Amino acid sequence: MTGRRAVEKSTTPNPASGSTKRAPQGRGTRRTTGLKDEPEFIQLLTPTGERIDHPDYPLELSPEEARSLYRDMVLVRRVDAEGTALQRQGELGLWASLLGQEAAQIGSGRAMRPDDFAFPTYREHGVAWCKGVPPVNLLGMFRGVNNGGWDPNENNFNLYTIVIGSQALHAVGYAMGVQRDGGDSAVIAYFGDGASSQGDVLESFVFGASYNAPVVFFCQNNQWAISEPTSRQFRVPLYQRAAGFGFPGVRVDGNDVLACLAVTRAALEHARSGQGPMLIEAFTYRMGAHTTSDDPTRYRSSDEVESWRAKDPIVRLKAYLDREALADETFYKTVDDEADELAAQIRSGCLALPDPDPLSMFEHSYAAPHAQVAEERAFLADYLAGFAEEEH
């Protein structure tokens, strides 16, 4: 393919075996991010849209597949924008934006097989899209009308997890179950750089390594754990933590959808083939606020944001499509029109979400009847009945 160049091939030790056999870790190219000189990472697409070959992570992509990745990212960004707008309009209580992280989520999401199971945090809207969860279903929890909005078993996509880092333990437990059931699927656990400091995540590393579980740990390092920068969180590159637990780690350019696709695909195969866990650090950036209750201007500079804006994952892939003449204006307009239609469906779907019966909160709290819960339910029922009497 035209416009490609290769990076130096490398051999790195496999920390799980102590050998020098090349594991799916690889070396990338040292890049200057505009913030500081960062350690090497895997990159298949430069910020200007130039295609790179990497010896450890080959990727053959058809024009149709490349266009599909662009479509995915544009539509998911629009889903995210509508979520933010709905919260600002008072229709959602909260929204966690993925702006800037589309490549990490779409690349890793499209790397999964249908039978692979994903355990998300609360901002994996792009992964949910790849797993077939309708965008409107993502809004229920943020609107306060349900506790999730979808059946995890229908799409192999777990419910959003608000408790920071707990989903990593859930993922390892599920992977151990797959292992014992004799399955050949893999599990992927998503978390952020802040969650990597949580005990639950580190415990999941221990159990995943000890049982050689078929799990991939996918950390979206977006540089900020709410208002705490990565410089205050750890003293070594995050992906290098994996070596201390006995499994491979790799850093990938998280704004490069092709690299995220290739590396995650290799990691999932590494896991499902019986070689145990692998940690992927997707080096990316949160362009927006941590959530809609956050004001990032209080702790980071506009110059920093602008330096990362130049690495926009959608702009990067579009530059590649244009460079290789893989798309035209008709295609881009079609995608934009589809995004407008999707936004309208999300708005109408959000407003149509039914409010739950207030008393339903007491259902399924315990497997068997519980006296205190029954007393609390009766108290609320009497309280609500008083409003009905006033209306009459």
GUZAZA-177256 format. One line per field, with one value per residue (C-alpha): x, y, z; residue in one letter. Coordinates in steps of 0.05 Angstrom, whole numbers, plus 5000, padded with zeros to 4 digits. Each point is the difference from the previous one (the first is absolute). Layout:
# GUZAZA-177256
xx <- [X|...]
yy <- [Y|...]
zz <- [Z|...]
r <- [A|...]
//
This chain:
# GUZAZA-177256
xx <- [5000|5025|5019|5026|5065|5026|5027|5060|4986|5016|5006|4974|5000|4936|4994|4956|5053|5066|5017|5020|4945|4965|4933|4944|5031|5042|5035|4973|5031|5020|4952|4998|4928|5007|4996|5064|5042|4960|5024|4991|4932|4971|4976|4973|4972|5036|4962|5005|4969|5063|4995|5055|5014|5020|5033|4965|4931|4984|4933|4968|4940|4953|4975|4930|5027|5039|4937|4960|5048|4992|4925|5002|5041|4958|4935|5026|5025|4930|4970|5047|4983|4926|5011|5035|4946|4944|5034|5008|4926|4982|4979|5058|5028|5071|5039|5072|5029|5047|5021|5070|5000|4960|5060|5017|4929|4981|5067|4997|4925|5006|5057|4953|4963|4925|5012|5053|4973|5014|4998|4996|5006|4947|5026|5010|4946|5043|5009|4926|4988|5047|4964|4932|4970|4950|5024|4934|5010|5063|4959|4955|5048|5021|4927|4985|4946|5037|5063|5032|4954|5020|5010|5075|4991|4966|5062|5056|5007|4994|4961|5037|5039|5002|5043|5070|5040|4952|4985|5071|4987|4934|5035|5053|4947|4961|5064|5015|4930|5012|5065|4967|4942|5049|4980|5046|4975|5038|4980|5020|4999|4999|5024|5035|5068|4970|4969|5068|5017|4939|5010|4946|5039|5066|4965|4971|5071|5020|4942|5004|5074|4995|4945|5026|4930|4980|4993|5026|5007|4987|5019|4980|5053|4967|5052|4954|4967|4947|5046|5063|5052|5036|5065|4970|4973|5060|5075|5007|4960|4935|5007|5065|4961|4979|5071|4996|4940|5031|4964|5014|4983|5000|4987|4961|4984|4929|4982|5018|4940|5041|5052|4947|4965|5064|5028|4934|4988|5069|4989|4933|5030|5058|4949|4953|5057|5018|5058|4966|4986|5028|4998|4988|5011|4965|5036|4946|4968|4933|4981|4940|4983|5005|4925|4950|5009|5074|5034|5067|5021|5014|5058|5027|5023|4968|5069|5000|4931|5019|5063|4958|4946|5050|5000|4925|4987|4944|5040|5059|4960|4968|5069|5018|4937|5013|5074|4984|4938|4956|4941|4967|4955|4938|5022|5015|4933|4964|5034|4983|4928|4997|5029|4944|4947|5032|5001|4926|4985|5040|4963|4931|5019|5026|4937|4958|5035|4946|5007|5003|4950|5032|4984|5039|5065|4983|4995|5059|5037|5001|4986|4949|4951|5033|4963|5037|4993|4925|4993|5036|4958|4936|5023|5015|4934|4961|5040|4986|4927|4994|5016|4946|4949|5019|4988|4929]
yy <- [5000|5070|5048|4947|4998|4949|5006|4962|4928|4983|4941|5009|4950|4965|5016|4939|4951|5036|4983|5046|4975|5058|5010|5045|5060|5030|5066|5061|5066|5053|5058|5070|5013|5075|4991|4960|4947|4937|4927|4960|4977|4960|5044|4980|5068|5066|5063|5023|4935|4964|4924|4963|4925|4968|4931|4975|5027|4991|5026|4990|5045|5005|5068|4981|4982|5066|5039|4960|5020|5073|4993|4967|5056|5056|4968|4985|5071|5024|4953|5031|5071|4986|4970|5064|5044|4960|5008|5075|5003|4966|4934|4960|5005|4987|4981|4974|5022|4959|5059|4987|4926|4975|4964|4961|4977|4986|4967|4954|4989|4977|4953|4957|4939|4997|4949|5042|5034|5073|5031|5076|5060|5053|5035|4942|5025|4981|4928|4996|5021|4946|4948|5020|5035|5052|5070|5018|4943|5034|5058|4964|4999|5072|5020|4962|4955|4933|4968|4986|4996|4936|4926|4986|4930|5024|5037|4973|5070|5009|5057|5065|4999|5063|4971|5015|4939|4946|4977|4974|4948|4982|4990|4954|4959|4993|4982|4946|4973|4998|4964|4947|4991|4984|5060|5034|5071|5057|5054|5073|5047|5075|5051|5067|5022|5022|4932|4967|5026|4965|4936|4964|5008|4977|4941|4982|5000|4950|4953|5006|4982|4946|4963|5017|5026|5019|5074|5064|5062|5061|5065|5065|5047|5067|5037|5022|4962|5054|5057|4959|4995|4935|5031|4995|4930|4958|5005|4951|4993|4967|4941|4979|4982|4935|4972|5002|4953|4954|5015|5044|5074|5046|5073|5019|5067|5007|5051|4951|4956|4952|4988|4990|4949|4962|4999|4981|4945|4971|5006|4965|4943|4997|4992|4950|4956|4984|5049|5039|5074|5060|5074|5053|5072|5044|5066|5050|5064|5020|5061|5018|4999|4938|5003|5056|5018|5015|5065|4981|5073|5001|4951|4997|5051|5017|4991|4927|4988|5032|4959|4938|5027|4994|4925|4993|4926|5015|5054|4951|4945|5048|5024|4928|4988|5063|4984|4931|5024|4950|5047|5060|5057|4959|4949|5054|5033|4934|4987|5071|4991|4933|5034|5053|4945|4962|5063|5012|4927|5008|5064|4971|4934|5033|5039|4938|4959|4981|5020|4939|4986|5030|4937|4957|5021|4950|4942|4951|5031|4931|4931|4988|5047|5046|5032|5067|5008|4984|5053|5052|4984|5008|5067|5027|4972|5038|5063|4998|4984|5066|5039|4963|5018|5074|5000|4977]
zz <- [5000|4985|5054|5047|5038|5049|5071|5026|5019|5071|5048|5070|5058|5019|5074|5012|4977|5008|4928|4943|4955|4969|5035|4975|5035|4945|4995|4967|4983|5051|4991|5028|5022|5008|5076|5013|4967|5013|4999|4937|4976|4943|4943|4931|4980|5012|5020|4927|4973|4977|5005|5037|5001|5066|5000|5062|4983|4926|4977|4932|4993|4941|4976|5025|5069|5004|4982|5051|5056|4980|5001|5068|5031|4970|5023|5069|5008|4982|5052|5051|4979|5008|5069|5021|4970|5033|5067|4990|4983|5066|4968|5030|5069|4977|4939|4993|4934|4956|4956|4974|5018|4940|4968|5063|5008|4928|4985|5060|4992|4928|5019|5041|4975|5014|5055|5035|5063|5019|5069|4993|5046|4990|4937|4951|4953|4940|5024|5014|4928|4974|5043|4973|5060|4975|5019|5033|5048|5026|5026|5050|5058|4988|4997|5064|4971|5005|5027|4933|4940|4965|5012|5003|4972|4936|4975|5045|5028|5075|5032|5013|5064|5044|5055|4975|4980|5025|4929|4993|5054|4968|4933|5029|5035|4936|4963|5051|4988|4925|5013|5044|4952|4944|4957|4950|5008|5033|5050|4999|5060|4988|5051|5003|5025|5066|5011|4990|5070|5030|5040|4960|4935|5030|5033|4932|4972|5054|4988|4925|5000|5053|4962|4930|4985|4929|5015|4969|5044|4958|5034|4966|5027|4985|5042|5056|5057|5007|5021|5016|4944|4985|5027|5070|4991|4981|4989|4943|4935|5017|4952|5034|5063|4966|5005|5075|4997|4949|4935|4939|4996|4940|4987|4938|4969|5026|4947|4944|4986|4956|5054|5053|4955|4984|5070|5033|4949|5015|5075|4998|4959|5050|5056|4967|4976|5073|5008|5056|5011|4964|5018|4947|5017|4948|5005|4984|5028|5029|4959|5043|5073|5043|5005|4991|5073|4989|4977|4969|4990|5075|4995|4929|4949|4934|4967|5023|4971|4934|4994|5004|4954|4944|5012|4992|4982|4951|4963|4997|4968|4951|4980|4985|4960|4959|4992|4972|4962|5038|5011|4966|5021|4986|5052|5052|4989|5006|5067|5024|4980|5036|5062|4997|4996|5058|5043|4987|5020|5064|5020|4987|5031|5063|5011|4989|5053|5050|5073|5045|5055|5062|5040|4950|5035|5055|4952|4993|5059|5032|4974|5054|5036|5050|5057|5000|4925|5005|5054|4959|4939|5039|5028|4930|4973|5054|4986|4925|5012|5039|4936|4962|5054|4996|4925|5012]
r <- [M|T|G|R|R|A|V|E|K|S|T|T|P|N|P|A|S|G|S|T|K|R|A|P|Q|G|R|G|T|R|R|T|T|G|L|K|D|E|P|E|F|I|Q|L|L|T|P|T|G|E|R|I|D|H|P|D|Y|P|L|E|L|S|P|E|E|A|R|S|L|Y|R|D|M|V|L|V|R|R|V|D|A|E|G|T|A|L|Q|R|Q|G|E|L|G|L|W|A|S|L|L|G|Q|E|A|A|Q|I|G|S|G|R|A|M|R|P|D|D|F|A|F|P|T|Y|R|E|H|G|V|A|W|C|K|G|V|P|P|V|N|L|L|G|M|F|R|G|V|N|N|G|G|W|D|P|N|E|N|N|F|N|L|Y|T|I|V|I|G|S|Q|A|L|H|A|V|G|Y|A|M|G|V|Q|R|D|G|G|D|S|A|V|I|A|Y|F|G|D|G|A|S|S|Q|G|D|V|L|E|S|F|V|F|G|A|S|Y|N|A|P|V|V|F|F|C|Q|N|N|Q|W|A|I|S|E|P|T|S|R|Q|F|R|V|P|L|Y|Q|R|A|A|G|F|G|F|P|G|V|R|V|D|G|N|D|V|L|A|C|L|A|V|T|R|A|A|L|E|H|A|R|S|G|Q|G|P|M|L|I|E|A|F|T|Y|R|M|G|A|H|T|T|S|D|D|P|T|R|Y|R|S|S|D|E|V|E|S|W|R|A|K|D|P|I|V|R|L|K|A|Y|L|D|R|E|A|L|A|D|E|T|F|Y|K|T|V|D|D|E|A|D|E|L|A|A|Q|I|R|S|G|C|L|A|L|P|D|P|D|P|L|S|M|F|E|H|S|Y|A|A|P|H|A|Q|V|A|E|E|R|A|F|L|A|D|Y|L|A|G|F|A|E|E|E|H]
//
